[in-house]
Amino acid sequence: GLSRFDDIMRLNYDKNLEEFSDIIMRHLAELFNATQGAFYVFDESENALIMTGGYACTTQSVKKTRFTVGEGILGQIIKTKRMVL
């Protein structure tokens, strides 16, 4: 799984952020048998997580595409730098 993930990242590094995010999410969804997932990137200038892609969802179909540090589960993960399961 991890070597395939490395190959996918290496072969797609030149894609734009949205395409790259979708490719990564598609692979992770297959790897973890997920039914849905979203890919967020931390924007330092805005101090926020911004959704850039997804699997079985889009930036138009989710309720919230931006989370500031400390806001919601995603924001809390960034604030504390700890994984939440």
A tleap script that builds the chain and sets N, CA, C and O, in Angstrom:
source leaprc.protein.ff14SB
mol = sequence {
  NGLY LEU SER ARG PHE ASP ASP ILE MET ARG
  LEU ASN TYR ASP LYS ASN LEU GLU GLU PHE
  SER ASP ILE ILE MET ARG HIE LEU ALA GLU
  LEU PHE ASN ALA THR GLN GLY ALA PHE TYR
  VAL PHE ASP GLU SER GLU ASN ALA LEU ILE
  MET THR GLY GLY TYR ALA CYS THR THR GLN
  SER VAL LYS LYS THR ARG PHE THR VAL GLY
  GLU GLY ILE LEU GLY GLN ILE ILE LYS THR
  LYS ARG MET VAL CLEU
}
set mol.1.N position { 0.799 -1.196 0.000 }
set mol.1.CA position { 0.000 0.000 0.000 }
set mol.1.C position { 0.846 1.266 0.000 }
set mol.1.O position { 0.596 2.182 -0.783 }
set mol.2.N position { 1.852 1.320 0.881 }
set mol.2.CA position { 2.651 2.536 0.985 }
set mol.2.C position { 3.530 2.766 -0.238 }
set mol.2.O position { 3.718 3.909 -0.657 }
set mol.3.N position { 4.073 1.693 -0.817 }
set mol.3.CA position { 4.904 1.880 -2.009 }
set mol.3.C position { 4.040 2.354 -3.180 }
set mol.3.O position { 4.486 3.169 -3.987 }
set mol.4.N position { 2.820 1.853 -3.276 }
set mol.4.CA position { 1.905 2.315 -4.327 }
set mol.4.C position { 1.542 3.783 -4.090 }
set mol.4.O position { 1.455 4.567 -5.035 }
set mol.5.N position { 1.335 4.144 -2.842 }
set mol.5.CA position { 1.025 5.526 -2.492 }
set mol.5.C position { 2.186 6.447 -2.894 }
set mol.5.O position { 1.968 7.534 -3.428 }
set mol.6.N position { 3.410 6.001 -2.633 }
set mol.6.CA position { 4.597 6.763 -3.027 }
set mol.6.C position { 4.643 6.937 -4.549 }
set mol.6.O position { 4.935 8.025 -5.045 }
set mol.7.N position { 4.355 5.863 -5.282 }
set mol.7.CA position { 4.328 5.937 -6.747 }
set mol.7.C position { 3.276 6.939 -7.232 }
set mol.7.O position { 3.541 7.740 -8.129 }
set mol.8.N position { 2.106 6.891 -6.644 }
set mol.8.CA position { 1.021 7.798 -7.042 }
set mol.8.C position { 1.427 9.248 -6.807 }
set mol.8.O position { 1.192 10.105 -7.658 }
set mol.9.N position { 2.036 9.524 -5.656 }
set mol.9.CA position { 2.472 10.891 -5.369 }
set mol.9.C position { 3.560 11.327 -6.351 }
set mol.9.O position { 3.513 12.441 -6.873 }
set mol.10.N position { 4.519 10.472 -6.600 }
set mol.10.CA position { 5.629 10.804 -7.495 }
set mol.10.C position { 5.157 11.027 -8.928 }
set mol.10.O position { 5.640 11.931 -9.609 }
set mol.11.N position { 4.225 10.214 -9.383 }
set mol.11.CA position { 3.760 10.307 -10.765 }
set mol.11.C position { 2.785 11.467 -11.008 }
set mol.11.O position { 2.494 11.808 -12.154 }
set mol.12.N position { 2.285 12.070 -9.923 }
set mol.12.CA position { 1.273 13.117 -10.079 }
set mol.12.C position { 1.659 14.455 -9.469 }
set mol.12.O position { 0.814 15.340 -9.337 }
set mol.13.N position { 2.927 14.615 -9.096 }
set mol.13.CA position { 3.354 15.847 -8.439 }
set mol.13.C position { 3.162 17.087 -9.301 }
set mol.13.O position { 3.063 18.193 -8.771 }
set mol.14.N position { 3.109 16.925 -10.614 }
set mol.14.CA position { 3.000 18.074 -11.509 }
set mol.14.C position { 1.561 18.515 -11.773 }
set mol.14.O position { 1.334 19.486 -12.494 }
set mol.15.N position { 0.602 17.818 -11.202 }
set mol.15.CA position { -0.812 18.175 -11.381 }
set mol.15.C position { -1.139 19.422 -10.550 }
set mol.15.O position { -0.412 19.759 -9.616 }
set mol.16.N position { -2.231 20.096 -10.893 }
set mol.16.CA position { -2.649 21.212 -10.052 }
set mol.16.C position { -3.173 20.643 -8.726 }
set mol.16.O position { -3.438 19.445 -8.618 }
set mol.17.N position { -3.316 21.505 -7.734 }
set mol.17.CA position { -3.653 21.059 -6.383 }
set mol.17.C position { -4.969 20.291 -6.318 }
set mol.17.O position { -5.067 19.301 -5.593 }
set mol.18.N position { -5.977 20.728 -7.059 }
set mol.18.CA position { -7.274 20.056 -7.030 }
set mol.18.C position { -7.186 18.650 -7.619 }
set mol.18.O position { -7.722 17.700 -7.047 }
set mol.19.N position { -6.512 18.517 -8.760 }
set mol.19.CA position { -6.342 17.190 -9.372 }
set mol.19.C position { -5.533 16.273 -8.465 }
set mol.19.O position { -5.891 15.114 -8.259 }
set mol.20.N position { -4.445 16.802 -7.928 }
set mol.20.CA position { -3.581 16.025 -7.035 }
set mol.20.C position { -4.367 15.547 -5.816 }
set mol.20.O position { -4.267 14.382 -5.430 }
set mol.21.N position { -5.144 16.436 -5.213 }
set mol.21.CA position { -5.957 16.092 -4.039 }
set mol.21.C position { -6.945 14.980 -4.363 }
set mol.21.O position { -7.093 14.036 -3.586 }
set mol.22.N position { -7.618 15.083 -5.493 }
set mol.22.CA position { -8.587 14.057 -5.891 }
set mol.22.C position { -7.906 12.704 -6.097 }
set mol.22.O position { -8.442 11.673 -5.693 }
set mol.23.N position { -6.736 12.703 -6.719 }
set mol.23.CA position { -6.008 11.456 -6.957 }
set mol.23.C position { -5.595 10.820 -5.627 }
set mol.23.O position { -5.747 9.612 -5.442 }
set mol.24.N position { -5.082 11.616 -4.719 }
set mol.24.CA position { -4.665 11.109 -3.399 }
set mol.24.C position { -5.867 10.560 -2.645 }
set mol.24.O position { -5.794 9.476 -2.065 }
set mol.25.N position { -6.973 11.297 -2.649 }
set mol.25.CA position { -8.164 10.838 -1.923 }
set mol.25.C position { -8.727 9.556 -2.523 }
set mol.25.O position { -9.174 8.675 -1.787 }
set mol.26.N position { -8.712 9.440 -3.829 }
set mol.26.CA position { -9.193 8.214 -4.477 }
set mol.26.C position { -8.360 7.022 -4.018 }
set mol.26.O position { -8.905 5.967 -3.693 }
set mol.27.N position { -7.053 7.190 -3.991 }
set mol.27.CA position { -6.176 6.105 -3.554 }
set mol.27.C position { -6.401 5.768 -2.079 }
set mol.27.O position { -6.496 4.593 -1.724 }
set mol.28.N position { -6.486 6.773 -1.227 }
set mol.28.CA position { -6.693 6.518 0.201 }
set mol.28.C position { -8.042 5.858 0.468 }
set mol.28.O position { -8.147 4.976 1.321 }
set mol.29.N position { -9.068 6.281 -0.255 }
set mol.29.CA position { -10.392 5.667 -0.086 }
set mol.29.C position { -10.346 4.178 -0.430 }
set mol.29.O position { -10.932 3.353 0.272 }
set mol.30.N position { -9.650 3.845 -1.510 }
set mol.30.CA position { -9.511 2.431 -1.880 }
set mol.30.C position { -8.694 1.672 -0.834 }
set mol.30.O position { -9.043 0.554 -0.457 }
set mol.31.N position { -7.603 2.290 -0.368 }
set mol.31.CA position { -6.717 1.655 0.614 }
set mol.31.C position { -7.441 1.362 1.926 }
set mol.31.O position { -7.246 0.303 2.521 }
set mol.32.N position { -8.272 2.296 2.374 }
set mol.32.CA position { -8.958 2.156 3.662 }
set mol.32.C position { -10.420 1.736 3.543 }
set mol.32.O position { -11.140 1.709 4.541 }
set mol.33.N position { -10.860 1.410 2.332 }
set mol.33.CA position { -12.262 1.051 2.096 }
set mol.33.C position { -13.213 2.131 2.612 }
set mol.33.O position { -14.258 1.832 3.191 }
set mol.34.N position { -12.837 3.372 2.394 }
set mol.34.CA position { -13.663 4.501 2.835 }
set mol.34.C position { -14.770 4.761 1.824 }
set mol.34.O position { -14.611 4.496 0.632 }
set mol.35.N position { -15.878 5.275 2.304 }
set mol.35.CA position { -16.983 5.613 1.415 }
set mol.35.C position { -16.972 7.093 1.041 }
set mol.35.O position { -17.622 7.500 0.078 }
set mol.36.N position { -16.234 7.891 1.804 }
set mol.36.CA position { -16.166 9.319 1.518 }
set mol.36.C position { -14.942 9.899 2.232 }
set mol.36.O position { -14.542 9.412 3.289 }
set mol.37.N position { -14.363 10.928 1.653 }
set mol.37.CA position { -13.231 11.584 2.290 }
set mol.37.C position { -12.957 12.935 1.667 }
set mol.37.O position { -13.285 13.179 0.506 }
set mol.38.N position { -12.347 13.815 2.457 }
set mol.38.CA position { -12.011 15.154 1.974 }
set mol.38.C position { -10.539 15.427 2.244 }
set mol.38.O position { -9.984 14.958 3.238 }
set mol.39.N position { -9.915 16.185 1.360 }
set mol.39.CA position { -8.506 16.525 1.457 }
set mol.39.C position { -8.410 18.017 1.748 }
set mol.39.O position { -8.918 18.838 0.984 }
set mol.40.N position { -7.759 18.362 2.853 }
set mol.40.CA position { -7.595 19.753 3.254 }
set mol.40.C position { -6.122 20.110 3.262 }
set mol.40.O position { -5.275 19.283 3.599 }
set mol.41.N position { -5.821 21.335 2.894 }
set mol.41.CA position { -4.464 21.864 2.907 }
set mol.41.C position { -4.447 23.040 3.881 }
set mol.41.O position { -5.377 23.846 3.905 }
set mol.42.N position { -3.376 23.133 4.689 }
set mol.42.CA position { -3.257 24.251 5.620 }
set mol.42.C position { -2.694 25.462 4.892 }
set mol.42.O position { -1.611 25.395 4.311 }
set mol.43.N position { -3.424 26.561 4.924 }
set mol.43.CA position { -3.004 27.817 4.316 }
set mol.43.C position { -2.488 28.718 5.441 }
set mol.43.O position { -3.269 29.247 6.232 }
set mol.44.N position { -1.171 28.885 5.503 }
set mol.44.CA position { -0.563 29.671 6.578 }
set mol.44.C position { -1.007 31.123 6.551 }
set mol.44.O position { -1.185 31.731 7.606 }
set mol.45.N position { -1.188 31.685 5.375 }
set mol.45.CA position { -1.573 33.097 5.290 }
set mol.45.C position { -2.963 33.342 5.872 }
set mol.45.O position { -3.235 34.423 6.395 }
set mol.46.N position { -3.845 32.341 5.783 }
set mol.46.CA position { -5.197 32.471 6.333 }
set mol.46.C position { -5.341 31.767 7.680 }
set mol.46.O position { -6.369 31.885 8.347 }
set mol.47.N position { -4.288 31.027 8.075 }
set mol.47.CA position { -4.316 30.249 9.319 }
set mol.47.C position { -5.551 29.342 9.351 }
set mol.47.O position { -6.266 29.261 10.349 }
set mol.48.N position { -5.773 28.659 8.213 }
set mol.48.CA position { -6.973 27.832 8.075 }
set mol.48.C position { -6.706 26.621 7.191 }
set mol.48.O position { -5.791 26.618 6.367 }
set mol.49.N position { -7.522 25.601 7.380 }
set mol.49.CA position { -7.535 24.433 6.504 }
set mol.49.C position { -8.540 24.698 5.395 }
set mol.49.O position { -9.670 25.107 5.660 }
set mol.50.N position { -8.132 24.466 4.156 }
set mol.50.CA position { -8.988 24.696 2.998 }
set mol.50.C position { -9.153 23.378 2.257 }
set mol.50.O position { -8.160 22.729 1.928 }
set mol.51.N position { -10.388 22.973 1.989 }
set mol.51.CA position { -10.641 21.749 1.235 }
set mol.51.C position { -10.227 21.943 -0.218 }
set mol.51.O position { -10.624 22.908 -0.872 }
set mol.52.N position { -9.414 20.995 -0.712 }
set mol.52.CA position { -8.946 21.098 -2.093 }
set mol.52.C position { -9.400 19.936 -2.963 }
set mol.52.O position { -9.240 19.983 -4.183 }
set mol.53.N position { -9.958 18.905 -2.365 }
set mol.53.CA position { -10.415 17.763 -3.149 }
set mol.53.C position { -11.160 16.778 -2.275 }
set mol.53.O position { -11.206 16.920 -1.053 }
set mol.54.N position { -11.739 15.783 -2.910 }
set mol.54.CA position { -12.470 14.808 -2.129 }
set mol.54.C position { -12.772 13.543 -2.905 }
set mol.54.O position { -12.563 13.456 -4.115 }
set mol.55.N position { -13.267 12.575 -2.173 }
set mol.55.CA position { -13.718 11.311 -2.741 }
set mol.55.C position { -15.184 11.168 -2.368 }
set mol.55.O position { -15.530 11.169 -1.187 }
set mol.56.N position { -16.034 11.046 -3.355 }
set mol.56.CA position { -17.488 10.969 -3.173 }
set mol.56.C position { -18.049 12.258 -2.577 }
set mol.56.O position { -19.119 12.254 -1.968 }
set mol.57.N position { -17.322 13.357 -2.756 }
set mol.57.CA position { -17.801 14.680 -2.374 }
set mol.57.C position { -16.965 15.716 -3.115 }
set mol.57.O position { -15.870 15.422 -3.594 }
set mol.58.N position { -17.487 16.911 -3.201 }
set mol.58.CA position { -16.766 18.001 -3.859 }
set mol.58.C position { -16.800 19.217 -2.949 }
set mol.58.O position { -17.499 19.234 -1.936 }
set mol.59.N position { -16.037 20.231 -3.323 }
set mol.59.CA position { -16.072 21.461 -2.526 }
set mol.59.C position { -17.441 22.131 -2.599 }
set mol.59.O position { -17.778 22.946 -1.741 }
set mol.60.N position { -18.227 21.795 -3.611 }
set mol.60.CA position { -19.582 22.357 -3.713 }
set mol.60.C position { -20.603 21.547 -2.911 }
set mol.60.O position { -21.655 22.074 -2.551 }
set mol.61.N position { -20.311 20.279 -2.628 }
set mol.61.CA position { -21.312 19.433 -1.968 }
set mol.61.C position { -21.161 19.335 -0.449 }
set mol.61.O position { -22.071 18.854 0.226 }
set mol.62.N position { -20.040 19.777 0.094 }
set mol.62.CA position { -19.874 19.718 1.549 }
set mol.62.C position { -20.340 21.022 2.179 }
set mol.62.O position { -20.312 22.074 1.540 }
set mol.63.N position { -20.765 20.948 3.431 }
set mol.63.CA position { -21.265 22.137 4.112 }
set mol.63.C position { -20.176 23.171 4.374 }
set mol.63.O position { -20.406 24.375 4.263 }
set mol.64.N position { -18.988 22.684 4.723 }
set mol.64.CA position { -17.929 23.595 5.146 }
set mol.64.C position { -16.614 23.192 4.492 }
set mol.64.O position { -16.173 22.052 4.632 }
set mol.65.N position { -15.998 24.106 3.790 }
set mol.65.CA position { -14.739 23.812 3.090 }
set mol.65.C position { -13.544 24.505 3.731 }
set mol.65.O position { -12.415 24.358 3.263 }
set mol.66.N position { -13.785 25.257 4.796 }
set mol.66.CA position { -12.713 26.015 5.446 }
set mol.66.C position { -12.875 25.939 6.966 }
set mol.66.O position { -13.961 26.166 7.498 }
set mol.67.N position { -11.783 25.617 7.649 }
set mol.67.CA position { -11.782 25.549 9.104 }
set mol.67.C position { -10.584 26.329 9.640 }
set mol.67.O position { -9.455 26.116 9.197 }
set mol.68.N position { -10.826 27.227 10.587 }
set mol.68.CA position { -9.720 27.940 11.220 }
set mol.68.C position { -9.148 27.077 12.342 }
set mol.68.O position { -9.786 26.122 12.785 }
set mol.69.N position { -7.950 27.416 12.796 }
set mol.69.CA position { -7.301 26.664 13.864 }
set mol.69.C position { -8.202 26.676 15.099 }
set mol.69.O position { -8.632 27.736 15.552 }
set mol.70.N position { -8.484 25.480 15.641 }
set mol.70.CA position { -9.332 25.329 16.816 }
set mol.70.C position { -10.808 25.145 16.505 }
set mol.70.O position { -11.582 24.822 17.406 }
set mol.71.N position { -11.219 25.341 15.265 }
set mol.71.CA position { -12.626 25.240 14.888 }
set mol.71.C position { -12.967 23.816 14.450 }
set mol.71.O position { -12.358 23.280 13.525 }
set mol.72.N position { -13.935 23.218 15.115 }
set mol.72.CA position { -14.358 21.861 14.769 }
set mol.72.C position { -13.244 20.847 15.012 }
set mol.72.O position { -12.184 21.185 15.537 }
set mol.73.N position { -13.500 19.610 14.626 }
set mol.73.CA position { -12.517 18.539 14.819 }
set mol.73.C position { -11.242 18.817 14.025 }
set mol.73.O position { -10.142 18.672 14.556 }
set mol.74.N position { -11.377 19.213 12.766 }
set mol.74.CA position { -10.186 19.474 11.947 }
set mol.74.C position { -9.339 20.598 12.522 }
set mol.74.O position { -8.117 20.475 12.610 }
set mol.75.N position { -9.968 21.669 12.905 }
set mol.75.CA position { -9.236 22.787 13.487 }
set mol.75.C position { -8.564 22.428 14.802 }
set mol.75.O position { -7.470 22.907 15.101 }
set mol.76.N position { -9.225 21.581 15.588 }
set mol.76.CA position { -8.657 21.140 16.859 }
set mol.76.C position { -7.429 20.258 16.639 }
set mol.76.O position { -6.452 20.348 17.382 }
set mol.77.N position { -7.486 19.414 15.625 }
set mol.77.CA position { -6.337 18.557 15.294 }
set mol.77.C position { -5.132 19.432 14.957 }
set mol.77.O position { -4.024 19.160 15.417 }
set mol.78.N position { -5.333 20.462 14.171 }
set mol.78.CA position { -4.230 21.376 13.832 }
set mol.78.C position { -3.741 22.109 15.069 }
set mol.78.O position { -2.536 22.265 15.261 }
set mol.79.N position { -4.654 22.557 15.901 }
set mol.79.CA position { -4.285 23.319 17.098 }
set mol.79.C position { -3.439 22.490 18.055 }
set mol.79.O position { -2.423 22.965 18.564 }
set mol.80.N position { -3.862 21.240 18.302 }
set mol.80.CA position { -3.165 20.395 19.283 }
set mol.80.C position { -2.073 19.538 18.656 }
set mol.80.O position { -1.254 18.951 19.363 }
set mol.81.N position { -2.064 19.467 17.319 }
set mol.81.CA position { -1.096 18.618 16.593 }
set mol.81.C position { -1.185 17.166 17.051 }
set mol.81.O position { -0.175 16.475 17.179 }
set mol.82.N position { -2.427 16.718 17.296 }
set mol.82.CA position { -2.678 15.343 17.713 }
set mol.82.C position { -3.790 14.744 16.861 }
set mol.82.O position { -4.779 15.404 16.542 }
set mol.83.N position { -3.603 13.486 16.506 }
set mol.83.CA position { -4.593 12.756 15.712 }
set mol.83.C position { -5.808 12.434 16.585 }
set mol.83.O position { -5.664 12.100 17.762 }
set mol.84.N position { -6.982 12.534 16.010 }
set mol.84.CA position { -8.213 12.163 16.688 }
set mol.84.C position { -8.824 11.010 15.919 }
set mol.84.O position { -9.036 11.116 14.711 }
set mol.85.N position { -9.110 9.910 16.599 }
set mol.85.CA position { -9.718 8.753 15.956 }
set mol.85.C position { -11.153 8.596 16.389 }
set mol.85.O position { -11.833 7.669 15.948 }
savepdb mol mol.pdb
quit
